[in-house]
């Protein structure tokens, strides 16, 4: 049952023992994550958009994105959480209903306009998150809401001000019914430590170059770690290297560029 998967996903968010989510983009990559032993699957909006032939920042038609998410849900036995930017312009009730139809256990929602970068007012975003949850509940679905905070991308002022604003937004989003707060691009270990302490609920860190190792993120009390579109970008780079080898008349399988790959 989808409700059972949402409960499982929610229980996996343990501060100090983070849920690690290598974000995927289709059914095949989702199955690979499950085969590697991960207990849940997360999509990347940017990676899914690229696979569907669109740009990120809500260029993907809502119907195409929801269809892609539904295929991924059907492909794996574990909970799936979907990155849905800011809902593709759908009203909260419709967004919740369409999420229920896909069978997802959770979702990411951003607090700035993906097209313009303009931040939503904190109260407006809190109301939006609450309305999405209510819409899903009306449709019979439980959802684990990961509330993204964009102050480190679109905020203003020195790092201390952005950190304080991220913490304040995070608390409001938790009060509105979010399960986890995602201050994306927070990378400094002391900033992460402060956010974990000040938000007072599960915190998601975006793993990239410059972010502390996974073991240290656990020590800082992080509850969730995700990779965004980074893995998809790395796979594309690997593919480009293999294609270059073929163009040069070499095998793409035995020149060290694709270790372990067999024709």
ZAROZA-626556 format. One line per 5 residues: for each residue x, y, z of N, C-alpha, C. Coordinates in pm, 1 decimal. Layout:
N
X,Y,Z,X,Y,Z,X,Y,Z ~ ...
end
This chain:
263
83.8,-120.4,0.0,0.0,0.0,0.0,87.3,125.3,0.0 ~ 47.6,229.9,-75.5,125.6,353.8,-77.8,143.0,414.4,61.4 ~ 38.9,404.0,148.0,52.0,461.3,282.3,162.0,392.2,360.8 ~ 173.9,259.5,342.8,278.8,185.8,411.1,416.1,230.2,363.9 ~ 427.6,256.9,233.6,556.8,301.1,181.2,591.7,440.6,232.0
493.3,527.2,245.2,519.1,659.7,300.7,565.8,648.6,444.6 ~ 501.9,561.7,522.3,542.4,542.2,661.5,685.0,489.4,668.5 ~ 719.6,396.9,580.2,855.7,343.6,576.6,955.1,452.9,541.1 ~ 922.0,530.8,436.9,1011.7,638.7,395.7,1032.3,738.6,509.1 ~ 925.6,773.8,576.9,934.2,869.6,688.2,1024.5,814.0,799.2
1010.3,686.0,827.8,1088.8,624.4,934.7,1237.1,616.5,900.5 ~ 1270.9,622.0,772.0,1411.3,614.6,730.8,1487.0,746.2,753.3 ~ 1415.3,853.3,785.3,1478.2,982.9,810.2,1521.5,990.7,956.2 ~ 1642.7,947.1,982.3,1693.0,940.3,1119.3,1814.5,1032.4,1132.8 ~ 1804.1,1141.0,1209.7,1920.6,1228.3,1230.8,2038.6,1148.9,1287.0
2151.9,1163.2,1221.4,2270.4,1089.2,1263.3,2287.6,956.7,1192.5 ~ 2183.9,910.4,1125.6,2191.5,789.1,1043.9,2117.1,816.2,914.7 ~ 2172.9,902.0,831.4,2096.5,958.0,719.4,2054.0,856.8,614.2 ~ 1937.4,882.1,559.4,1889.8,810.6,441.5,1966.1,865.2,321.1 ~ 2040.2,779.5,252.7,2119.6,821.2,136.6,2041.3,787.5,10.3
2018.8,889.6,-72.1,1936.0,875.6,-190.8,2014.5,915.3,-316.1 ~ 2069.7,818.6,-390.0,2134.9,849.3,-517.9,2026.7,874.5,-623.5 ~ 2000.4,1000.0,-655.1,1885.1,1034.1,-739.2,1894.9,973.3,-878.1 ~ 1778.9,928.5,-927.9,1772.7,856.4,-1055.4,1683.1,928.6,-1154.8 ~ 1667.1,868.8,-1274.4,1597.7,939.1,-1382.8,1505.5,850.6,-1466.0
1508.6,720.5,-1446.9,1418.4,632.5,-1521.1,1406.9,500.1,-1447.8 ~ 1328.2,407.6,-1505.5,1306.5,279.3,-1439.4,1436.0,200.4,-1426.1 ~ 1520.4,202.4,-1529.0,1644.3,124.7,-1524.5,1736.8,174.3,-1413.7 ~ 1753.5,305.6,-1403.5,1841.5,357.7,-1298.4,1780.2,335.8,-1160.3 ~ 1646.4,338.4,-1150.7,1580.1,309.9,-1023.3,1607.3,165.8,-980.8
1597.8,73.4,-1075.3,1624.1,-67.0,-1042.7,1769.5,-87.2,-1001.5 ~ 1859.7,-13.1,-1062.2,2001.2,-23.9,-1025.4,2023.8,20.0,-881.1 ~ 1955.6,126.9,-839.7,1967.6,175.1,-701.4,1916.1,70.0,-603.7 ~ 1802.5,7.9,-635.7,1747.2,-95.6,-549.2,1840.6,-216.1,-543.9 ~ 1895.3,-255.6,-660.0,1987.0,-370.1,-664.6,2112.5,-344.7,-581.5
2151.5,-218.1,-569.0,2269.4,-183.2,-489.5,2240.3,-183.3,-339.5 ~ 2113.4,-201.5,-302.5,2079.3,-215.4,-162.9,2020.2,-94.1,-94.8 ~ 1990.6,10.2,-170.0,1932.2,129.6,-109.8,1783.9,105.3,-80.7 ~ 1734.0,155.5,33.8,1598.5,122.6,76.8,1488.9,209.5,16.4 ~ 1526.7,311.1,-60.2,1428.8,400.2,-121.8,1490.0,459.1,-248.5
1404.4,513.9,-332.3,1446.4,572.9,-459.9,1399.1,717.2,-464.4 ~ 1485.6,805.5,-514.0,1449.4,946.3,-532.7,1477.8,986.6,-676.1 ~ 1385.6,1059.4,-736.2,1410.2,1111.2,-870.2,1478.2,1247.8,-862.8 ~ 1537.4,1287.7,-973.0,1591.4,1422.5,-990.0,1511.4,1490.1,-1100.3 ~ 1452.5,1605.2,-1071.5,1372.3,1672.7,-1174.3,1457.1,1708.4,-1295.4
1580.0,1753.9,-1270.6,1666.6,1792.0,-1381.2,1704.7,1673.1,-1467.1 ~ 1735.1,1560.0,-1403.8,1773.6,1440.8,-1478.7,1655.3,1383.3,-1555.2 ~ 1538.9,1376.7,-1491.0,1419.9,1326.5,-1560.5,1385.7,1417.7,-1678.5 ~ 1394.8,1548.5,-1656.9,1367.0,1642.7,-1765.2,1458.9,1617.3,-1883.9 ~ 1587.8,1596.7,-1855.4,1683.7,1573.0,-1963.9,1649.8,1446.7,-2041.4
1612.8,1340.7,-1969.9,1576.9,1215.0,-2035.3,1453.2,1232.2,-2123.8 ~ 1362.5,1319.0,-2080.5,1239.4,1341.9,-2156.4,1257.0,1446.2,-2266.8 ~ 1376.1,1503.7,-2276.6,1402.3,1600.5,-2382.1,1368.7,1743.5,-2347.2 ~ 1365.7,1775.2,-2217.8,1331.2,1909.8,-2173.0,1441.9,1967.3,-2085.6 ~ 1432.0,2094.9,-2059.0,1522.5,2160.7,-1965.5,1463.7,2151.8,-1824.9
1546.3,2180.3,-1725.3,1497.9,2190.0,-1588.9,1421.8,2321.8,-1575.2 ~ 1390.7,2362.1,-1454.5,1312.4,2484.1,-1429.6,1171.1,2475.8,-1488.7 ~ 1107.9,2360.1,-1466.6,968.6,2337.0,-1502.3,938.5,2352.5,-1651.9 ~ 1035.6,2321.6,-1735.3,1010.8,2318.2,-1879.3,934.4,2191.3,-1918.0 ~ 942.9,2088.3,-1835.5,875.4,1962.2,-1863.3,725.0,1976.2,-1843.5
643.5,1933.6,-1938.3,498.2,1934.6,-1916.0,462.2,1848.8,-1794.8 ~ 368.2,1894.3,-1715.6,332.2,1823.3,-1593.2,293.6,1678.8,-1622.2 ~ 214.6,1658.1,-1727.6,171.5,1522.8,-1759.8,287.7,1429.9,-1788.1 ~ 388.2,1479.5,-1860.0,504.7,1397.5,-1891.9,582.5,1362.5,-1766.1 ~ 597.0,1458.9,-1675.1,670.2,1433.2,-1551.4,596.7,1331.9,-1464.6
465.2,1347.9,-1448.6,390.4,1254.1,-1365.3,389.4,1114.2,-1426.1 ~ 383.6,1104.3,-1558.5,389.7,973.2,-1623.3,524.0,906.0,-1598.5 ~ 631.5,984.5,-1606.6,764.6,929.6,-1581.1,777.2,880.7,-1437.6 ~ 726.1,960.0,-1344.7,731.5,921.3,-1203.4,651.5,793.7,-1180.5 ~ 534.2,784.3,-1239.9,450.9,664.9,-1222.1,521.2,540.1,-1275.4
591.6,550.6,-1388.4,665.5,435.9,-1441.8,773.4,391.3,-1344.7 ~ 841.4,487.3,-1284.3,947.0,454.2,-1188.5,887.3,385.4,-1066.2 ~ 774.8,435.7,-1017.1,708.4,373.5,-901.8,673.4,228.6,-932.2 ~ 621.0,204.1,-1052.7,581.5,67.6,-1089.6,701.9,-25.4,-1104.7 ~ 819.7,30.7,-1129.1,937.4,-50.3,-1160.1,1008.2,-105.0,-1037.2
983.0,-48.5,-919.3,1059.6,-87.9,-800.7,966.2,-116.8,-683.0 ~ 1010.9,-202.7,-590.0,926.0,-238.0,-475.8,942.1,-146.4,-355.2 ~ 1034.6,-52.4,-362.2,1064.7,33.0,-247.1,993.7,167.5,-261.1 ~ 988.5,247.6,-153.0,928.0,380.9,-163.6,1001.2,469.8,-263.2 ~ 926.1,550.3,-334.9,981.7,646.7,-430.3,941.4,786.7,-387.4
1038.3,876.0,-384.2,1010.4,1016.8,-359.8,1049.6,1095.3,-484.1 ~ 961.8,1184.3,-527.7,978.4,1252.2,-656.2,1015.0,1398.5,-637.0 ~ 1112.1,1443.4,-713.4,1148.5,1584.8,-716.9,1056.9,1651.7,-819.0 ~ 970.3,1739.8,-771.0,868.9,1800.0,-858.5,879.0,1952.2,-862.6 ~ 1001.7,2004.1,-846.3,1025.7,2148.0,-854.1,925.5,2223.0,-765.2
840.4,2309.7,-822.2,739.5,2374.9,-737.0,597.6,2336.8,-780.3 ~ 586.6,2218.5,-841.3,453.8,2167.3,-871.2,403.5,2195.6,-1010.3 ~ 488.9,2250.8,-1099.8,452.1,2270.3,-1239.7,327.0,2355.1,-1257.7 ~ 307.9,2448.8,-1168.3,197.9,2543.1,-1180.9,62.5,2488.4,-1140.5 ~ 58.8,2367.2,-1088.9,-69.9,2308.6,-1049.8,-116.1,2364.7,-915.5
-245.9,2377.3,-900.0,-301.2,2415.4,-770.5,-272.3,2303.7,-671.1 ~ -257.2,2336.7,-542.6,-219.6,2234.7,-443.9,-311.0,2113.0,-442.6 ~ -441.3,2134.2,-452.3,-534.7,2020.9,-448.1,-511.5,1927.0,-566.5 ~ -492.6,1984.9,-686.3,-468.9,1901.1,-804.0,-333.6,1832.8,-795.0 ~ -233.8,1904.3,-744.3,-101.5,1845.3,-728.6,-108.9,1724.4,-635.1
-176.9,1740.3,-522.3,-190.4,1629.6,-428.7,-263.3,1511.0,-489.9 ~ -369.0,1539.7,-567.2,-445.9,1433.6,-630.3,-363.2,1358.6,-733.9 ~ -287.9,1431.9,-813.6,-208.5,1366.4,-917.8,-92.6,1288.1,-857.7 ~ -38.8,1337.0,-745.8,63.2,1260.7,-675.9,7.6,1129.2,-625.8 ~ -112.0,1133.7,-571.9,-176.0,1011.9,-522.7,-191.6,909.7,-635.7
-220.8,956.4,-755.1,-239.5,866.3,-869.0,-109.8,797.1,-909.1 ~ 4.8,861.5,-887.8,132.4,800.3,-926.2,176.7,691.9,-830.0 ~ 130.9,697.0,-705.8,175.2,600.8,-606.1,304.0,637.3,-535.3 ~ 352.4,759.9,-552.7,475.8,799.8,-484.6,453.9,805.2,-334.3 ~ 564.5,790.7,-261.2,559.8,798.2,-115.7,598.5,936.3,-64.9
664.1,1015.2,-149.3,707.3,1147.5,-104.9,742.6,1236.0,-222.2 ~ 775.3,1360.6,-189.7,812.8,1456.3,-294.3,895.3,1570.2,-237.7 ~ 972.5,1633.6,-327.3,1041.6,1759.9,-299.1,957.8,1873.2,-355.6 ~ 950.3,1984.1,-281.7,890.1,2105.9,-334.4,980.1,2223.7,-298.7 ~ 1007.3,2308.1,-397.8,1096.9,2422.4,-381.0,1021.2,2544.9,-330.8
1094.6,2637.4,-265.7,1028.3,2759.4,-217.8,1068.7,2883.9,-296.8 ~ 1110.5,2862.7,-422.2,1130.5,2975.4,-512.8,1075.7,2936.8,-649.2 ~ 1046.3,3035.3,-730.4,992.6,3010.5,-864.1,1105.0,2953.1,-950.8 ~ 1091.9,2830.1,-1002.4,1199.7,2770.2,-1080.5,1237.3,2850.3,-1204.0 ~ 1142.9,2926.3,-1258.5,1170.7,3000.0,-1381.1,1240.6,3133.1,-1355.2
1206.9,3198.4,-1244.6,1260.0,3332.3,-1217.7,1356.7,3337.1,-1099.9 ~ 1350.8,3237.6,-1013.2,1433.6,3239.3,-893.5,1379.0,3326.4,-781.7 ~ 1262.2,3383.3,-801.4,1204.2,3470.5,-698.7,1155.1,3385.5,-581.4 ~ 1201.3,3414.7,-459.3,1157.9,3333.8,-344.6,1011.8,3360.0,-309.1 ~ 944.1,3255.2,-267.8,809.0,3271.6,-214.2,818.7,3328.3,-73.7
716.1,3402.3,-33.9,710.4,3445.7,105.0,698.2,3321.1,193.6 ~ 767.0,3319.4,308.6,764.8,3198.9,393.2,624.7,3152.7,429.3 ~ 537.2,3247.5,464.2,400.6,3210.3,499.2,326.2,3151.7,381.2 ~ 347.6,3208.6,263.5,284.0,3157.7,142.0,329.2,3014.9,113.9 ~ 460.1,2990.1,127.8,510.3,2855.7,102.4,459.9,2756.4,207.1
453.8,2798.6,331.4,401.9,2710.3,435.9,257.5,2671.6,405.1 ~ 177.3,2768.5,362.8,38.2,2739.7,326.2,30.6,2645.2,206.5 ~ 121.1,2665.0,111.1,125.6,2579.9,-7.7,155.6,2435.3,31.1 ~ 255.0,2414.6,117.0,290.6,2279.6,159.9,173.9,2213.2,233.2 ~ 110.0,2289.0,321.3,-4.0,2234.1,395.2,-117.1,2196.7,301.1
-141.0,2278.8,199.2,-249.1,2252.5,104.6,-219.4,2130.2,18.5 ~ -92.5,2110.5,-19.5,-56.2,1990.7,-96.6,-80.7,1866.1,-12.7 ~ -39.5,1870.7,114.4,-63.1,1755.4,200.9,-213.0,1727.3,214.0 ~ -291.3,1833.2,232.5,-435.3,1815.4,246.3,-496.6,1758.3,118.8 ~ -449.2,1805.2,2.8,-500.5,1753.6,-123.5,-469.9,1606.8,-142.1
-348.7,1566.5,-104.6,-312.4,1425.1,-115.3,-393.8,1341.1,-18.6 ~ -411.0,1391.2,103.9,-489.0,1316.9,202.8,-632.5,1297.5,157.0 ~ -688.9,1399.8,94.3,-826.3,1390.0,43.8,-836.7,1281.1,-62.3 ~ -724.7,1262.7,-136.3,-722.7,1159.3,-239.6,-678.8,1023.6,-183.7 ~ -659.4,1016.8,-53.0,-625.6,889.9,11.5,-478.5,858.5,17.8
-392.4,959.7,0.5,-248.2,935.4,-1.8,-178.3,1004.1,114.8 ~ -80.3,935.9,170.1,11.2,994.1,266.9,138.4,1028.9,191.2 ~ 198.7,1142.3,220.5,318.8,1185.6,149.9,424.6,1233.1,248.0 ~ 548.8,1197.3,220.8,662.4,1251.3,294.9,710.1,1374.9,218.2 ~ 690.7,1492.4,277.6,722.4,1617.3,208.8,861.4,1665.1,248.7
946.2,1679.2,149.0,1080.1,1733.1,167.5,1076.9,1877.4,117.4 ~ 1080.1,1972.5,210.3,1061.9,2114.0,176.1,1196.7,2178.6,145.7 ~ 1217.8,2208.5,18.4,1345.2,2269.5,-20.5,1347.1,2417.2,13.7 ~ 1460.6,2460.4,66.2,1481.8,2600.8,102.5,1593.2,2654.8,13.8 ~ 1563.9,2762.0,-58.7,1655.5,2809.8,-162.1,1735.7,2934.1,-123.1
1748.3,2962.3,5.9,1816.7,3085.9,45.2,1964.9,3085.9,7.9 ~ 2025.7,2967.5,-4.0,2167.3,2963.6,-40.6,2186.7,2976.4,-191.9 ~ 2075.2,2973.4,-267.3,2081.3,2997.8,-411.7,2034.7,3139.5,-444.0 ~ 1917.7,3175.3,-392.3,1853.9,3301.9,-430.1,1845.7,3403.9,-317.4 ~ 1894.4,3369.4,-200.4,1886.9,3463.2,-89.0,1985.1,3578.3,-103.9
1975.1,3672.8,-12.9,2061.6,3789.6,-16.9,2136.3,3803.8,115.0 ~ 2246.4,3878.9,109.7,2320.0,3907.7,231.4,2430.7,3807.5,259.1 ~ 2500.7,3824.1,371.1,2613.1,3736.9,407.2,2565.2,3597.3,445.3 ~ 2657.4,3501.7,452.2,2619.1,3364.2,485.0,2540.2,3351.5,614.8 ~ 2574.8,3433.4,714.8,2504.2,3424.2,842.9,2356.0,3457.0,826.3
2327.8,3557.2,743.8,2188.7,3595.2,721.5,2114.9,3485.9,645.6 ~ 2179.0,3427.5,546.4,2113.5,3322.4,468.8,2088.2,3199.1,555.3 ~ 2183.8,3169.2,642.7,2166.7,3055.3,732.9,2049.2,3077.9,826.4 ~ 2041.5,3197.9,883.1,1931.4,3230.3,974.7,1797.2,3222.9,902.6 ~ 1792.6,3273.5,779.4,1666.9,3270.2,705.0,1628.8,3126.6,670.7
1729.2,3045.2,633.9,1701.1,2905.1,602.8,1643.8,2833.1,724.2 ~ 1700.0,2860.1,841.6,1651.0,2795.9,963.0,1508.6,2839.9,994.4 ~ 1481.2,2969.4,978.7,1347.2,3021.0,1006.4,1245.3,2961.5,909.9 ~ 1280.7,2958.0,782.3,1189.7,2897.6,684.7,1168.4,2749.5,716.7 ~ 1276.0,2681.0,749.4,1265.4,2538.2,778.8,1171.0,2510.1,893.7
1179.8,2589.9,999.2,1089.5,2570.4,1113.3,943.4,2592.4,1072.4 ~ 919.1,2694.5,991.5,782.1,2722.7,948.5,728.2,2610.4,860.8 ~ 815.1,2554.3,776.4,770.1,2448.0,687.8,739.5,2320.9,767.3 ~ 819.8,2291.8,868.2,790.6,2177.2,953.8,658.5,2197.4,1026.8 ~ 636.3,2317.7,1075.6,510.7,2347.6,1145.0,391.2,2330.7,1051.0
413.5,2353.0,919.9,305.0,2341.7,821.8,280.8,2197.8,777.5 ~ 365.3,2105.5,824.9,343.4,1965.3,791.5,452.1,1899.3,709.8 ~ 560.2,1972.5,676.8,671.8,1908.6,606.7,738.9,1807.4,698.8 ~ 799.3,1705.1,639.4,866.9,1601.1,716.6,1016.9,1623.6,724.6 ~ 1072.2,1693.8,627.9,1216.6,1714.6,619.9,1239.7,1849.1,552.9
1351.3,1913.5,585.9,1385.6,2043.7,529.0,1514.9,2028.2,449.3 ~ 1515.1,2086.9,330.4,1625.6,2068.7,235.2,1688.1,2203.6,200.5 ~ 1780.2,2253.0,283.4,1848.5,2379.0,251.2,1956.6,2354.3,146.0 ~ 1913.5,2345.9,22.7,2002.5,2305.9,-85.9,2119.4,2403.0,-99.9 ~ 2236.2,2346.5,-129.1,2363.0,2418.2,-147.7,2432.2,2455.5,-16.3
2373.3,2423.1,96.5,2445.6,2439.7,222.3,2557.4,2336.2,224.1 ~ 2682.4,2381.2,238.3,2795.3,2289.9,224.5,2893.9,2297.3,340.6 ~ 2907.1,2413.4,401.4,3002.1,2430.4,510.4,2957.7,2350.2,632.3 ~ 3049.9,2278.2,694.0,3012.7,2190.1,805.3,2952.0,2266.5,922.3 ~ 3000.8,2387.1,949.2,2944.7,2462.8,1061.0,2806.3,2517.0,1027.2
2785.3,2550.6,902.3,2651.7,2592.1,859.0,2554.8,2475.8,871.9 ~ 2596.7,2358.6,827.7,2511.0,2240.8,837.8,2480.8,2209.1,984.3 ~ 2582.9,2218.0,1069.1,2562.4,2192.5,1211.7,2458.8,2289.8,1269.5 ~ 2471.5,2416.7,1231.5,2378.0,2518.3,1280.6,2236.6,2491.4,1232.2 ~ 2223.3,2457.0,1105.1,2091.0,2430.9,1050.2,2024.9,2311.3,1119.1
2099.7,2205.2,1140.4,2044.0,2088.1,1209.0,1993.7,2127.0,1347.2 ~ 2072.4,2207.2,1417.2,2035.3,2248.6,1552.7,1916.0,2343.6,1551.6 ~ 1919.4,2443.6,1463.6,1818.7,2549.1,1465.8,1685.6,2507.1,1403.2 ~ 1689.3,2422.4,1304.0,1564.8,2379.2,1239.8,1488.1,2285.3,1332.7 ~ 1560.5,2198.2,1400.0,1495.5,2113.0,1497.8,1414.5,1999.3,1439.5
1446.1,1958.8,1319.4,1379.2,1847.0,1253.7,1472.9,1786.5,1151.1 ~ 1429.6,1682.6,1079.3,1516.5,1618.7,980.0,1565.7,1717.9,874.2 ~ 1695.3,1710.9,844.0,1757.9,1800.0,745.8,1821.3,1716.0,635.5 ~ 1798.5,1758.9,511.8,1851.8,1696.7,390.2,1968.0,1780.8,339.0 ~ 2081.1,1716.6,309.9,2195.9,1785.5,250.6,2217.4,1734.1,109.0
2246.6,1827.2,20.1,2278.1,1795.0,-119.9,2426.5,1763.1,-128.8 ~ 2458.7,1639.3,-166.4,2598.3,1595.9,-171.8,2660.7,1636.1,-305.0 ~ 2770.7,1706.2,-295.8,2846.2,1750.3,-413.2,2989.0,1776.5,-369.2 ~ 3074.1,1818.6,-460.6,3211.3,1851.2,-424.5,3212.0,1963.7,-322.0 ~ 3294.6,1948.9,-219.4,3303.9,2049.4,-115.0,3218.3,2022.4,6.2
3128.0,1923.7,-4.4,3043.2,1886.4,108.3,3117.8,1782.6,192.7 ~ 3104.5,1786.5,324.6,3171.7,1686.4,408.2,3134.5,1544.1,367.8 ~ 3223.1,1448.0,395.1,3194.1,1307.7,361.8,3066.8,1258.2,431.4 ~ 3012.8,1148.3,381.0,2888.5,1095.0,435.1,2898.8,1065.7,584.5 ~ 3011.1,1010.0,627.9,3026.4,977.9,770.1,3022.6,1103.6,855.1
3080.8,1211.5,805.0,3079.4,1335.9,881.3,2941.1,1399.5,880.9 ~ 2868.9,1387.5,771.5,2731.5,1438.1,768.6,2647.6,1365.6,873.5 ~ 2671.5,1237.2,888.7,2600.6,1162.4,992.6,2635.1,1218.1,1130.2 ~ 2762.1,1245.7,1154.5,2803.5,1301.2,1283.4,2741.7,1438.2,1309.0 ~ 2715.1,1512.8,1202.4,2654.1,1645.0,1216.5,2503.2,1636.5,1242.3
2446.8,1516.8,1234.8,2305.2,1499.7,1263.2,2214.2,1507.5,1143.2 ~ 2270.6,1501.2,1022.9,2189.8,1505.8,900.3,2102.5,1380.1,892.5 ~ 1980.2,1395.7,841.0,1886.9,1283.7,832.7,1868.9,1230.0,690.9 ~ 1914.3,1305.2,592.3,1892.7,1264.0,453.2,2001.9,1327.0,367.7 ~ 2052.7,1249.3,271.6,2155.1,1298.0,178.5,2110.9,1262.6,37.5
2108.0,1360.2,-51.0,2069.8,1334.4,-189.4,2173.4,1391.9,-285.0 ~ 2165.7,1348.7,-409.4,2269.7,1379.4,-507.3,2219.9,1462.5,-624.8 ~ 2093.4,1502.4,-623.3,2042.2,1585.3,-731.5,2064.1,1521.5,-867.2 ~ 2103.2,1602.3,-963.7,2127.8,1550.9,-1099.3,2274.2,1514.3,-1121.1 ~ 2352.5,1509.8,-1012.2,2495.7,1484.5,-1025.2,2529.7,1349.6,-1084.7
2458.9,1244.5,-1044.7,2489.8,1111.9,-1097.3,2455.2,1102.6,-1245.7 ~ 2343.3,1162.7,-1283.8,2307.0,1163.1,-1425.7,2412.0,1237.0,-1507.1 ~ 2461.2,1347.5,-1457.1,2566.1,1422.3,-1527.7,2693.4,1339.1,-1541.1 ~ 2727.7,1265.5,-1435.5,2847.3,1181.5,-1440.3,2831.0,1068.5,-1541.5 ~ 2711.6,1009.8,-1547.4,2685.3,904.3,-1645.1,2696.1,959.2,-1786.9
2646.4,1079.0,-1808.2,2656.1,1139.5,-1941.0,2801.4,1166.8,-1979.2 ~ 2881.3,1206.9,-1881.8,3023.9,1228.8,-1907.3,3093.3,1098.1,-1943.7 ~ 3055.2,991.6,-1872.9,3112.6,860.3,-1903.7,3073.2,815.4,-2043.9 ~ 2947.5,839.4,-2078.9,2901.5,804.6,-2213.6,2977.9,883.5,-2318.8 ~ 2998.8,1011.6,-2293.4,3072.8,1094.3,-2389.5,3214.9,1041.3,-2409.2
3278.1,995.7,-2300.3,3413.4,939.8,-2311.9,3413.1,811.4,-2393.2 ~ 3312.3,728.5,-2373.6,3302.5,605.0,-2451.1,3278.8,633.6,-2599.2 ~ 3195.1,732.8,-2625.6,3169.2,768.8,-2765.4,3294.4,825.2,-2831.9 ~ 3372.3,900.1,-2754.8,3498.1,952.6,-2809.2,3593.2,839.4,-2844.8 ~ 3594.9,735.7,-2760.9,3680.6,620.8,-2790.5,3636.5,552.6,-2919.1
3505.4,537.0,-2936.6,3454.7,475.5,-3059.1,3489.9,560.4,-3180.3 ~ 3473.2,693.3,-3166.3,3505.4,784.5,-3276.3,3651.6,771.9,-3317.7 ~ 3737.1,748.0,-3218.2,3881.1,735.5,-3245.4,3919.4,595.9,-3293.4 ~ 3820.2,507.8,-3306.4,3848.9,374.1,-3355.7,3887.8,276.1,-3247.9 ~ 3863.3,309.5,-3121.4,3900.9,222.1,-3009.6,3776.8,157.1,-2949.3
3801.6,51.7,-2873.2,3692.0,-10.0,-2798.5,3658.0,76.5,-2678.2 ~ 3531.3,100.6,-2652.2,3494.3,177.8,-2533.9,3500.0,95.6,-2406.0 ~ 3525.8,-36.3,-2419.2,3516.6,-125.0,-2303.1,3650.2,-158.1,-2238.2 ~ 3762.2,-137.2,-2306.7,3888.7,-187.0,-2252.0,3997.7,-80.4,-2244.9 ~ 3958.1,46.8,-2249.4,4060.9,151.5,-2244.3,4064.3,221.0,-2109.7
3999.4,161.9,-2009.6,4003.2,220.4,-1876.0,3896.1,323.7,-1851.4 ~ 3817.7,357.1,-1951.1,3715.0,460.1,-1932.9,3586.0,401.7,-1876.0 ~ 3563.8,274.9,-1895.9,3439.5,215.5,-1850.7,3469.6,83.5,-1781.0 ~ 3536.3,93.4,-1667.0,3579.6,-24.2,-1594.2,3461.1,-113.9,-1562.9 ~ 3478.2,-242.5,-1589.3,3375.8,-339.1,-1555.2,3263.6,-351.5,-1656.7
3262.6,-267.3,-1759.8,3156.6,-274.2,-1860.8,3192.5,-380.1,-1964.0 ~ 3100.0,-467.1,-1994.3,3123.2,-572.3,-2091.9,3032.2,-549.8,-2213.2 ~ 3082.9,-578.6,-2331.7,3002.1,-561.5,-2451.5,2887.3,-661.1,-2455.3
end
